[in-house]
Amino acid sequence: MNKRISISHIFAANPLDRGERERRDEEWILRMAKDRKSKLLLMHDLNVPITPGSEQGLAWLGAADLKRLEVDVQPMFLGSLDGVAHFVVDISGHEPAAKELQDSGKMTFEDARAAAEYLSGPDSGIIAQARAQLSWHNRHGFCSVCGNETSIGRGGQVRRCPKCETEHYPRTDPVIITVVSDNDRCLLGQSRGRLVQMRRYSALAGFMDQGETIEEAVAREVMEEAGIQVGAVRYHSSQPWPFPSSLMIGCHADAATTEIAMDEEEMADVRWFDRSEVLLALDDKSDVLAIPGSIAIAYHLITAWARGETG
């Protein structure tokens, strides 16, 4: 397989076996949540626990710690690694417990996006799963069909309504993100939906619509944002983005037209940039262009194009 295609991004190297078979046994889930060997990741306001010091990593606790902290929250099963079950526990609202953990010096709670910039790939992958899962449960406590309160099933993989018996599953929102090129130029933009930073440009992106292929979504989004028609579309790689739960689908596309007709309500600016300028930006030497950091798939899409690695 082409190594470029199999690139593993931040948030995309989760080592856990998510345990499809194990999730069918609710009693096993409850038993393993109390097992002394199991590992628990206690998250607070969607922030992740980090071990302090020079070797920073995810701070895992055990079931005994949860009992000692007097936190009566149902752990959600993430998966298993080397025969050890891993769970995430939402301690939001349990301020004494969160304060005790931080005051103990055993961990600090940090923003998931900031922490992922220095954590290992496997740790960042676990963060993506845990954060997206907790965020979904926090926003879907009631049935969208009848309004009744729902309960957790399959270790956190479903919410069930006891009244109308509807089962609700977490969703992942697909987002296409594309670098469009015209020989030695690529098309980058600034979205009004984000904080516009001077010189900061990125690949064009947008949510996929229902009944739409990846290629159709690329063509539609590029036309909507920049007024540019595209030809061939090539898949590059994908990245989970747990803010709250998206899948970034990275592509490169050839421009079929070159005259920009920008959507001024959605975009602050759209421009063509020469390859030489993009290469300078990758070395942080450009006076007119800055690109996203390596945590984002946009960085890797832009880098691949600038180095002629788009297939």
C-alpha positions in Angstrom: 0.0 0.0 0.0 1.2 3.5 -0.7 2.6 4.9 2.5 1.2 8.4 1.7 -2.3 6.9 1.6 -1.9 5.0 4.9 -0.8 8.1 6.9 -1.9 8.0 10.5 -3.0 11.4 11.8 -3.4 12.7 15.3 -6.6 11.2 16.7 -6.4 8.3 14.3 -4.2 5.6 16.0 -6.6 4.1 18.6 -5.1 0.8 19.7 -8.1 -0.5 21.6 -10.2 -3.5 20.5 -13.7 -1.9 20.7 -15.2 -5.3 21.7 -18.2 -5.9 19.6 -18.8 -9.3 21.1 -18.2 -8.2 24.7 -20.7 -5.3 24.3 -23.5 -7.8 23.9 -23.1 -8.9 27.5 -24.3 -6.1 29.8 -23.3 -8.1 32.9 -19.8 -8.5 31.6 -19.6 -4.7 31.1 -20.7 -4.0 34.6 -18.4 -6.6 36.1 -15.3 -5.4 34.2 -16.1 -1.8 35.2 -15.4 -2.9 38.8 -12.5 -5.2 38.0 -9.3 -4.2 39.8 -7.3 -4.7 36.6 -9.5 -2.4 34.4 -8.4 1.1 33.6 -10.6 4.2 33.9 -10.1 7.5 32.2 -11.8 10.2 34.3 -12.7 13.2 32.1 -13.9 16.5 33.4 -15.9 18.9 31.2 -14.6 16.9 28.2 -11.0 17.7 29.3 -8.6 14.8 29.5 -6.5 13.7 32.6 -2.8 14.1 31.9 0.1 12.8 34.1 2.4 15.7 35.0 6.1 15.8 34.5 8.4 15.2 31.6 6.7 12.0 30.4 3.2 13.2 29.9 0.5 10.7 29.0 -3.0 9.8 29.7 -3.6 9.3 33.5 -5.5 6.1 34.1 -7.1 5.2 37.4 -8.8 2.0 38.8 -12.2 1.1 40.0 -11.0 1.5 43.6 -10.1 5.1 42.9 -13.6 5.8 41.6 -15.1 4.4 44.7 -12.8 6.3 47.0 -13.7 9.6 45.2 -17.4 8.8 45.8 -18.2 9.3 42.1 -21.4 7.3 41.3 -21.2 7.5 37.5 -21.6 4.6 35.0 -18.3 4.0 33.2 -18.5 3.7 29.5 -16.6 0.9 27.8 -14.0 2.0 25.3 -12.4 -1.3 24.5 -9.6 -3.7 25.5 -5.9 -3.8 25.1 -3.8 -6.8 26.1 -6.7 -8.3 27.9 -7.4 -5.2 30.0 -10.7 -3.4 29.8 -10.6 0.4 29.4 -13.4 2.7 30.3 -14.1 6.5 30.3 -15.9 8.1 33.2 -17.5 11.6 33.0 -16.9 13.4 36.3 -18.3 16.7 35.2 -20.3 18.2 38.1 -18.2 16.3 40.6 -16.0 19.2 41.5 -14.6 17.8 44.9 -13.4 14.7 43.1 -11.8 16.7 40.2 -10.1 19.1 42.7 -8.8 16.2 44.8 -7.3 14.6 41.7 -5.5 17.8 40.6 -4.4 18.7 44.1 -2.9 15.3 44.6 -0.4 16.0 41.8 -1.3 12.8 40.0 -3.0 14.5 37.1 -4.1 17.7 35.5 -7.2 18.2 33.2 -6.3 19.6 29.9 -8.1 20.6 26.7 -8.2 17.6 24.4 -7.0 19.5 21.3 -4.0 21.0 23.1 -3.1 17.7 24.8 -3.2 15.8 21.5 -0.4 18.0 20.1 2.2 16.3 22.4 0.6 12.9 23.3 1.5 9.7 21.5 -0.6 8.6 18.5 -2.3 5.8 20.5 -3.2 8.2 23.3 -4.6 10.7 20.9 -6.7 8.0 19.3 -8.2 7.0 22.6 -9.0 10.7 23.3 -10.9 11.0 20.1 -13.1 8.0 21.0 -13.6 9.0 24.6 -14.4 12.7 24.0 -16.8 12.0 21.1 -18.6 9.4 23.1 -19.1 11.5 26.2 -20.1 14.5 24.1 -22.8 12.5 22.4 -24.2 11.1 25.6 -24.2 14.6 27.2 -26.5 15.9 24.4 -28.7 12.9 23.9 -30.2 12.0 27.2 -33.8 12.0 25.9 -35.5 10.1 23.2 -36.0 12.2 20.0 -39.1 10.2 19.2 -41.2 10.4 22.4 -39.1 12.6 24.7 -38.6 10.1 27.4 -35.3 9.8 29.3 -33.0 7.1 27.8 -30.6 4.7 29.3 -27.1 3.6 28.4 -26.6 0.2 26.7 -23.8 -1.8 25.1 -21.2 -0.1 27.4 -22.1 3.3 26.0 -22.6 2.4 22.3 -26.3 3.0 22.4 -29.1 4.8 24.3 -32.4 2.9 24.7 -35.8 4.4 25.3 -37.8 2.3 27.8 -41.1 3.9 26.6 -41.1 3.5 22.8 -38.2 1.1 22.7 -36.3 3.2 20.1 -32.5 2.7 20.1 -30.3 5.7 19.5 -26.7 5.3 18.2 -23.9 7.9 18.1 -23.4 9.6 14.8 -20.3 10.6 13.0 -20.6 13.6 10.7 -18.5 13.2 7.5 -16.6 16.4 6.3 -14.8 16.7 3.1 -11.6 18.8 3.1 -9.9 19.4 -0.2 -6.8 21.0 -1.7 -7.7 22.1 -5.3 -4.8 22.6 -7.6 -4.1 24.2 -11.0 -0.6 22.9 -12.0 1.7 24.9 -9.7 -1.0 26.7 -7.8 -3.3 25.6 -5.0 -6.6 27.1 -3.8 -6.8 28.0 -0.1 -9.3 30.0 1.9 -10.3 31.6 5.1 -13.7 30.7 6.5 -15.9 33.3 8.3 -17.0 30.4 10.6 -13.6 30.4 12.3 -11.5 33.1 13.9 -9.8 34.7 10.9 -6.1 35.1 11.5 -4.0 37.3 9.2 -2.1 35.1 6.7 -3.7 31.9 7.9 -5.3 29.9 5.0 -6.5 26.4 4.9 -8.0 23.8 2.6 -11.7 24.2 1.6 -14.0 22.1 3.7 -17.7 21.4 4.4 -20.1 18.8 5.7 -21.3 16.1 3.3 -25.0 16.2 2.4 -27.5 13.3 2.4 -27.3 11.1 -0.7 -24.0 12.5 -1.8 -20.8 10.8 -2.8 -17.4 12.1 -1.7 -16.6 13.3 -5.2 -20.0 15.2 -5.4 -19.4 16.8 -2.0 -16.0 18.0 -3.1 -17.4 19.5 -6.3 -20.3 21.2 -4.5 -18.3 22.6 -1.6 -15.6 24.0 -3.8 -18.2 25.6 -6.1 -20.2 27.0 -3.2 -17.2 28.5 -1.4 -14.9 29.5 -4.3 -17.0 29.3 -7.5 -14.4 26.9 -9.0 -15.3 23.8 -10.9 -13.2 20.7 -10.2 -12.3 17.7 -12.4 -10.6 14.6 -11.0 -10.9 14.0 -7.2 -8.4 11.8 -5.4 -8.7 10.5 -1.9 -5.7 11.1 0.4 -6.5 10.1 4.0 -9.0 10.6 6.8 -8.9 11.9 10.4 -11.4 11.6 13.3 -12.1 15.0 14.7 -13.8 14.8 18.0 -15.1 18.4 18.2 -17.8 17.1 18.7 -17.7 14.0 16.3 -16.6 14.4 12.7 -14.6 12.4 10.2 -12.4 14.6 8.0 -12.2 13.0 4.5 -9.1 14.5 2.9 -8.9 14.8 -0.9 -7.0 16.5 -3.7 -8.8 17.8 -6.8 -7.8 19.2 -10.1 -9.3 22.6 -11.0 -11.4 22.7 -14.2 -11.8 26.5 -14.0 -9.7 29.1 -12.3 -11.7 32.3 -11.9 -12.7 32.7 -8.2 -16.3 33.7 -7.4 -16.2 33.6 -3.6 -19.2 33.2 -1.3 -18.7 36.4 0.8 -21.1 35.3 3.5 -19.3 32.1 4.2 -15.7 32.9 3.3 -13.5 35.8 4.3 -11.0 35.2 1.5 -10.1 32.6 -1.2 -6.8 32.8 -3.1 -4.5 30.9 -5.4 -1.0 30.3 -4.0 2.1 29.4 -5.9 3.8 26.2 -4.9 7.0 28.2 -4.0 5.0 30.3 -1.5 3.4 27.2 0.1 6.8 25.6 0.5 8.0 28.8 2.2 5.0 28.6 4.5 5.7 25.0 5.4 9.1 26.3 6.7 7.4 29.3 8.4 9.3 31.6 6.1 6.4 33.2 4.1 5.3 36.8 4.6 1.9 36.3 3.0 0.8 32.7 4.0 0.5 30.7 7.2 -1.0 27.2 7.2 -2.6 25.1 9.9 -0.4 23.1 12.3 0.4 19.4 11.9 -2.5 18.4 14.2 -4.9 19.1 11.3 -5.3 17.0 8.2 -5.2 20.2 6.2 -1.5 20.5 7.0 -0.9 17.1 5.5 -3.0 17.7 2.4 -1.2 20.9 1.7 2.2 19.4 2.4 1.5 16.4 0.1 0.5 18.8 -2.8 3.5 21.1 -2.3 5.9 18.1 -2.4 4.2 16.6 -5.5 2.7 13.6 -3.6 -0.9 13.7 -4.7 -0.9 10.7 -7.0 
